[in-house]
Amino acid sequence: MLTKSTTFLHLTTLLYLLLQSLPLLLWPSLTTTLLTPPNYYPPSSSDLVSTYLARTLALTNLTLAALLLALSGLLPLSPSPSPYSSAAVLITTLYHSATGVYSYTRYTTPRTSQPIHLLGCLASSFLACVGLYVLLFGDGKRLSRRTGADKATSGWPFRNKEADRKKKKKSG
């Protein structure tokens, strides 16, 4: 069973990938025109290459979204929970981290600075943070149903006074 935070991460990643891929697939020349510097006049043959690359990127994003949908467990393809859900979270977190860093470097480069790079950086960074949260706290398997406390706590670097008290009560 998927937790709310894992489902949120997977669904927002799917929507983000679809949002990125549809303009690239439907209007590749418009998208590449918006992302080129103002005084750049490419040769006529580069329009075909940019269209090809934009549509290939769109199909890659759609494929990644379909793989995420299949591996995350959002589609009930089998009666048992998907064993690949945590791997899908890790891969999408790495993807969003890499695209966030790339968008940030493009935004801070003086000649290529576009507001769309900042928007992409913010969206990817947010999803990377959600993915990191899910990787650290999101599975919910170790939480006690009765108390809601984490059952896998250790004494390092802080002591678990509650566990020590229960151990003392049992032994004494």
VOFI-195821 format. One line per 5 residues: number of its first residue (from 1); for each residue x, y, z of N, C-alpha, C. Coordinates in Angstrom, 2 decimals. Example, Ala and Ser with C-alpha at 12.3 -4.5 7.8 and 13.67 -1.06 7.14 Angstrom:
// VOFI-195821
1) 13.19/-5.69/7.80/12.30/-4.50/7.80/13.20/-3.30/7.80 | 12.85/-2.25/7.08/13.67/-1.06/7.14/12.90/0.03/7.87 .
//
This chain:
// VOFI-195821
1) 0.84/-1.19/0.00/0.00/0.00/0.00/0.88/1.25/0.00 | 0.56/2.18/-0.85/1.34/3.41/-0.96/0.85/4.42/0.06 | 1.80/5.16/0.61/1.44/6.21/1.55/1.02/7.46/0.77 | 0.47/8.41/1.48/0.01/9.64/0.83/1.16/10.42/0.22 | 2.30/10.47/0.91/3.43/11.23/0.38/4.02/10.56/-0.85 .
6) 4.06/9.24/-0.88/4.56/8.53/-2.06/3.62/8.73/-3.23 | 2.33/8.63/-2.98/1.35/8.85/-4.04/1.43/10.28/-4.55 | 1.59/11.24/-3.65/1.72/12.64/-4.06/2.94/12.83/-4.94 | 4.08/12.23/-4.56/5.29/12.35/-5.36/5.09/11.75/-6.75 | 4.53/10.56/-6.82/4.36/9.92/-8.11/3.38/10.68/-9.01 .
11) 2.28/11.12/-8.45/1.29/11.83/-9.27/1.80/13.20/-9.72 | 2.48/13.94/-8.85/3.00/15.24/-9.28/4.13/15.06/-10.29 | 4.93/14.01/-10.15/5.96/13.74/-11.16/5.33/13.40/-12.50 | 4.28/12.60/-12.48/3.57/12.29/-13.73/3.03/13.56/-14.38 | 2.39/14.40/-13.60/1.83/15.64/-14.15/2.93/16.57/-14.67 .
16) 4.04/16.63/-13.95/5.15/17.49/-14.36/5.78/16.99/-15.66 | 5.94/15.68/-15.79/6.49/15.13/-17.03/5.53/15.33/-18.20 | 4.24/15.17/-17.96/3.26/15.43/-19.02/3.25/16.90/-19.40 | 3.35/17.78/-18.42/3.38/19.21/-18.68/4.61/19.61/-19.50 | 5.73/18.93/-19.25/6.93/19.20/-20.03/6.85/18.62/-21.43 .
21) 6.26/17.44/-21.57/6.35/16.75/-22.85/5.31/17.19/-23.87 | 4.13/17.59/-23.45/3.10/17.94/-24.42/3.47/19.14/-25.30 | 3.97/20.25/-24.77/4.38/21.34/-25.67/5.54/20.94/-26.59 | 6.46/20.12/-26.08/7.57/19.68/-26.92/7.09/18.78/-28.05 | 6.08/17.99/-27.77/5.57/17.07/-28.78/4.69/17.79/-29.81 .
26) 3.86/18.71/-29.33/2.91/19.37/-30.22/3.49/20.59/-30.94 | 4.30/21.40/-30.25/4.85/22.62/-30.84/6.35/22.71/-30.58 | 7.17/21.84/-31.17/8.60/21.85/-30.86/9.31/23.13/-31.29 | 8.91/23.73/-32.41/9.59/24.94/-32.86/9.28/26.12/-31.94 | 8.05/26.19/-31.42/7.70/27.26/-30.49/8.52/27.13/-29.20 .
31) 8.62/25.92/-28.70/9.36/25.68/-27.46/10.83/26.03/-27.63 | 11.45/25.60/-28.73/12.86/25.91/-28.93/13.07/27.39/-29.21 | 12.09/28.05/-29.82/12.20/29.49/-30.04/12.15/30.26/-28.72 | 11.30/29.82/-27.81/11.20/30.48/-26.51/12.47/30.31/-25.68 | 13.20/29.23/-25.89/14.37/28.96/-25.07/15.68/29.44/-25.68 .
36) 15.67/29.97/-26.90/16.90/30.47/-27.51/17.11/31.93/-27.13 | 18.37/32.36/-27.09/18.65/33.77/-26.79/18.04/34.69/-27.85 | 17.80/35.96/-27.51/17.08/36.86/-28.42/17.80/37.14/-29.75 | 19.10/37.25/-29.75/19.83/37.63/-30.97/20.45/36.43/-31.68 | 19.89/35.27/-31.49/20.45/34.05/-32.09/19.63/33.68/-33.32 .
41) 20.29/33.58/-34.46/19.62/33.19/-35.71/20.26/31.90/-36.20 | 19.61/30.76/-35.93/20.21/29.50/-36.32/20.11/29.27/-37.82 | 20.99/28.44/-38.37/20.85/28.08/-39.77/19.57/27.29/-40.00 | 19.10/27.24/-41.21/17.80/26.63/-41.50/17.80/25.12/-41.21 | 18.93/24.45/-41.30/18.95/23.01/-41.05/18.81/22.69/-39.57 .
46) 19.11/23.65/-38.70/19.01/23.36/-37.27/17.56/23.30/-36.80 | 16.62/23.84/-37.58/15.22/23.72/-37.21/14.77/22.27/-37.21 | 15.24/21.51/-38.18/14.89/20.09/-38.25/15.51/19.33/-37.08 | 16.73/19.67/-36.75/17.41/19.00/-35.64/16.74/19.35/-34.32 | 16.42/20.62/-34.12/15.78/21.01/-32.86/14.39/20.40/-32.74 .
51) 13.67/20.30/-33.83/12.36/19.65/-33.81/12.50/18.17/-33.45 | 13.46/17.52/-34.07/13.70/16.11/-33.76/14.07/15.92/-32.29 | 14.99/16.74/-31.80/15.42/16.60/-30.40/14.30/16.93/-29.43 | 13.50/17.93/-29.76/12.39/18.29/-28.87/11.37/17.16/-28.81 | 11.03/16.59/-29.95/10.04/15.51/-29.94/10.61/14.24/-29.30 .
56) 11.90/13.99/-29.48/12.52/12.84/-28.84/12.51/13.02/-27.32 | 12.80/14.23/-26.85/12.74/14.50/-25.42/11.32/14.33/-24.90 | 10.34/14.75/-25.66/8.95/14.59/-25.24/8.58/13.11/-25.13 | 8.99/12.32/-26.10/8.69/10.89/-26.04/9.45/10.22/-24.90 | 10.65/10.69/-24.61/11.41/10.16/-23.47/10.71/10.48/-22.16 .
61) 10.21/11.70/-22.02/9.46/12.07/-20.81/8.20/11.23/-20.67 | 7.49/11.01/-21.77/6.29/10.18/-21.71/6.62/8.74/-21.34 | 7.75/8.23/-21.85/8.17/6.88/-21.50/8.54/6.79/-20.03 | 9.26/7.78/-19.54/9.60/7.82/-18.12/8.34/7.89/-17.26 | 7.35/8.66/-17.69/6.10/8.75/-16.95/5.36/7.41/-16.95 .
66) 5.37/6.70/-18.09/4.71/5.40/-18.16/5.43/4.37/-17.29 | 6.76/4.38/-17.30/7.52/3.48/-16.44/7.25/3.77/-14.96 | 7.20/5.05/-14.63/6.92/5.44/-13.25/5.53/4.95/-12.84 | 4.58/5.09/-13.73/3.22/4.65/-13.44/3.16/3.14/-13.23 | 3.91/2.40/-14.03/3.89/0.94/-13.92/4.67/0.46/-12.69 .
71) 5.83/1.05/-12.41/6.67/0.56/-11.33/6.29/1.08/-9.95 | 5.57/2.18/-9.90/5.28/2.78/-8.61/4.18/2.06/-7.84 | 3.35/1.31/-8.52/2.25/0.66/-7.85/0.97/1.45/-7.91 | 0.95/2.56/-8.64/-0.28/3.33/-8.78/-1.30/2.59/-9.64 | -0.82/1.86/-10.63/-1.70/1.00/-11.41/-1.72/-0.38/-10.75 .
76) -2.88/-0.90/-10.47/-2.92/-2.23/-9.84/-2.70/-3.33/-10.88 | -1.45/-3.52/-11.30/-1.15/-4.53/-12.30/-1.12/-5.94/-11.70 | -0.83/-6.04/-10.43/-0.83/-7.34/-9.76/-1.52/-7.18/-8.41 | -1.99/-8.29/-7.84/-2.70/-8.16/-6.55/-1.80/-7.77/-5.39 | -0.52/-8.07/-5.49/0.39/-7.71/-4.39/0.98/-6.33/-4.64 .
81) 1.42/-5.65/-3.58/2.03/-4.33/-3.76/3.31/-4.41/-4.59 | 3.59/-3.35/-5.31/4.76/-3.33/-6.19/6.05/-3.30/-5.38 | 6.97/-4.25/-5.63/8.24/-4.22/-4.91/9.18/-3.14/-5.45 | 8.81/-2.52/-6.56/9.68/-1.53/-7.19/9.32/-0.10/-6.82 | 8.41/0.08/-5.89/7.96/1.43/-5.54/9.10/2.27/-4.98 .
86) 9.90/1.71/-4.09/11.00/2.49/-3.52/12.07/2.78/-4.56 | 12.27/1.86/-5.51/13.23/2.12/-6.59/12.71/3.24/-7.49 | 11.41/3.27/-7.74/10.83/4.34/-8.54/10.97/5.69/-7.83 | 10.82/5.70/-6.52/11.02/6.93/-5.75/12.46/7.41/-5.85 | 13.40/6.49/-5.71/14.82/6.86/-5.80/15.16/7.41/-7.17 .
91) 14.71/6.75/-8.22/15.03/7.20/-9.58/14.40/8.55/-9.88 | 13.15/8.76/-9.48/12.52/10.05/-9.74/13.16/11.16/-8.90 | 13.60/10.83/-7.70/14.29/11.84/-6.87/15.61/12.23/-7.51 | 16.35/11.26/-8.01/17.61/11.57/-8.71/17.35/12.37/-9.99 | 16.30/12.02/-10.70/15.94/12.75/-11.92/15.62/14.21/-11.60 .
96) 14.77/14.42/-10.61/14.38/15.80/-10.27/15.57/16.58/-9.71 | 16.45/15.93/-8.97/17.65/16.62/-8.47/18.54/17.06/-9.63 | 18.76/16.17/-10.59/19.61/16.50/-11.73/19.00/17.61/-12.59 | 17.70/17.54/-12.86/17.09/18.59/-13.68/17.01/19.91/-12.92 | 16.86/19.85/-11.61/16.88/21.09/-10.82/18.23/21.77/-10.87 .
101) 19.30/20.99/-10.72/20.66/21.56/-10.79/20.93/22.10/-12.20 | 20.52/21.35/-13.21/20.73/21.81/-14.58/19.97/23.11/-14.86 | 18.71/23.17/-14.44/17.92/24.39/-14.66/18.51/25.57/-13.90 | 19.02/25.32/-12.70/19.63/26.40/-11.93/20.88/26.93/-12.62 | 21.72/26.02/-13.13/22.94/26.49/-13.81/22.60/27.22/-15.09 .
106) 21.56/26.81/-15.79/21.15/27.53/-16.99/20.58/28.91/-16.63 | 19.87/28.98/-15.52/19.29/30.27/-15.11/20.37/31.24/-14.65 | 21.41/30.76/-13.99/22.43/31.66/-13.47/23.50/32.00/-14.51 | 23.51/31.33/-15.65/24.44/31.68/-16.72/23.92/32.95/-17.40 | 24.73/33.99/-17.50/24.21/35.29/-17.98/23.62/35.25/-19.39 .
111) 24.22/34.54/-20.31/23.73/34.58/-21.69/22.48/33.74/-21.91 | 22.27/32.74/-21.09/21.13/31.84/-21.31/20.06/31.98/-20.25 | 20.11/33.01/-19.46/19.16/33.17/-18.37/17.76/33.45/-18.92 | 16.83/32.55/-18.62/15.44/32.70/-19.02/14.57/32.41/-17.79 | 13.44/33.08/-17.67/12.56/32.80/-16.52/12.05/31.36/-16.48 .
116) 11.95/30.72/-17.65/11.46/29.33/-17.68/12.45/28.40/-16.98 | 13.74/28.74/-17.01/14.72/27.93/-16.30/14.53/28.04/-14.79 | 14.19/29.22/-14.32/13.91/29.39/-12.88/12.67/28.60/-12.49 | 11.64/28.65/-13.32/10.43/27.89/-13.02/10.71/26.40/-13.00 | 11.50/25.91/-13.96/11.87/24.50/-13.97/12.71/24.13/-12.77 .
121) 13.60/25.02/-12.37/14.44/24.78/-11.19/13.58/24.68/-9.93 | 12.62/25.57/-9.78/11.76/25.53/-8.60/10.90/24.28/-8.56 | 10.32/23.92/-9.70/9.46/22.73/-9.75/10.27/21.46/-9.49 | 11.42/21.34/-10.15/12.24/20.14/-9.95/12.80/20.07/-8.54 | 13.19/21.20/-7.98/13.72/21.21/-6.61/12.65/20.83/-5.61 .
126) 11.44/21.31/-5.81/10.33/20.94/-4.92/10.08/19.44/-4.98 | 10.02/18.88/-6.19/9.78/17.45/-6.32/10.95/16.62/-5.80 | 12.17/17.13/-5.92/13.33/16.43/-5.36/13.24/16.43/-3.83 | 12.80/17.52/-3.25/12.63/17.58/-1.78/11.53/16.63/-1.32 | 10.43/16.55/-2.07/9.37/15.60/-1.72/9.90/14.18/-1.83 .
131) 10.67/13.90/-2.88/11.26/12.58/-3.03/12.21/12.23/-1.90 | 13.01/13.19/-1.48/13.91/12.96/-0.35/13.12/12.70/0.93 | 12.04/13.44/1.12/11.18/13.21/2.27/10.61/11.80/2.25 | 10.14/11.37/1.07/9.57/10.03/0.95/10.64/8.97/1.20 | 11.85/9.20/0.69/12.92/8.24/0.93/13.28/8.15/2.41 .
136) 13.24/9.26/3.11/13.62/9.25/4.52/12.49/8.81/5.45 | 11.28/9.32/5.20/10.21/9.11/6.17/8.93/8.51/5.59 | 8.87/8.29/4.29/7.59/8.06/3.66/7.02/6.67/3.64 | 7.76/5.63/3.99/7.18/4.31/3.82/6.16/3.96/4.90 | 6.34/4.42/6.10/5.37/4.21/7.17/5.30/2.77/7.66 .
141) 6.24/1.91/7.27/6.19/0.50/7.68/6.62/0.32/9.13 | 7.42/1.21/9.64/7.96/1.02/10.98/7.16/1.75/12.06 | 6.06/2.35/11.69/5.27/3.08/12.68/4.30/2.14/13.37 | 4.21/2.27/14.66/3.29/1.47/15.44/1.86/1.94/15.18 | 0.96/1.00/14.94/-0.44/1.37/14.72/-1.09/1.89/15.99 .
146) -0.66/1.35/17.12/-1.27/1.72/18.39/-0.81/3.09/18.86 | 0.51/3.33/18.84/1.02/4.58/19.41/1.45/5.59/18.35 | 1.74/5.13/17.14/2.22/6.04/16.10/3.71/6.31/16.20 | 4.40/5.67/17.15/5.83/5.90/17.33/6.62/5.01/16.38 | 7.83/5.42/16.08/8.72/4.65/15.23/9.27/3.48/16.02 .
151) 9.10/2.26/15.49/9.54/1.06/16.21/11.03/0.80/16.02 | 11.66/1.44/15.07/13.06/1.16/14.76/13.98/2.25/15.29 | 13.68/2.81/16.43/14.52/3.88/16.97/15.75/3.28/17.63 | 16.81/4.02/17.60/18.03/3.58/18.26/18.41/4.59/19.33 | 19.47/4.29/20.06/19.91/5.19/21.12/20.98/6.16/20.67 .
156) 21.29/6.17/19.38/22.35/7.05/18.92/21.79/8.15/18.06 | 22.13/9.36/18.15/22.99/10.04/19.11/22.24/10.45/20.37 | 20.93/10.21/20.40/20.15/10.57/21.58/19.57/9.31/22.19 | 19.41/9.31/23.46/18.85/8.14/24.15/17.34/8.08/23.92 | 16.84/6.87/23.86/15.41/6.64/23.74/14.88/6.34/25.14 .
161) 14.47/7.37/25.82/14.05/7.21/27.21/12.78/6.37/27.33 | 11.91/6.46/26.37/10.67/5.68/26.42/10.96/4.19/26.32 | 11.86/3.80/25.40/12.22/2.38/25.26/12.95/1.89/26.51 | 13.83/2.72/27.05/14.55/2.34/28.27/13.58/2.13/29.43 | 12.57/2.97/29.51/11.58/2.86/30.58/10.77/1.57/30.44 .
166) 10.41/1.20/29.21/9.66/-0.02/28.99/10.51/-1.25/29.30 | 11.80/-1.20/28.92/12.69/-2.33/29.22/12.85/-2.50/30.72 | 12.98/-1.39/31.41/13.14/-1.43/32.87/11.88/-1.99/33.53 | 10.71/-1.61/32.99/9.45/-2.07/33.53/9.30/-3.58/33.33 | 9.71/-4.12/32.16/9.60/-5.54/31.88/10.55/-6.36/32.73 .
171) 11.78/-5.88/32.87/12.77/-6.66/33.62/12.58/-6.56/35.14 | 11.98/-5.53/35.60/11.87/-5.32/37.04/10.56/-5.59/37.59 .
//
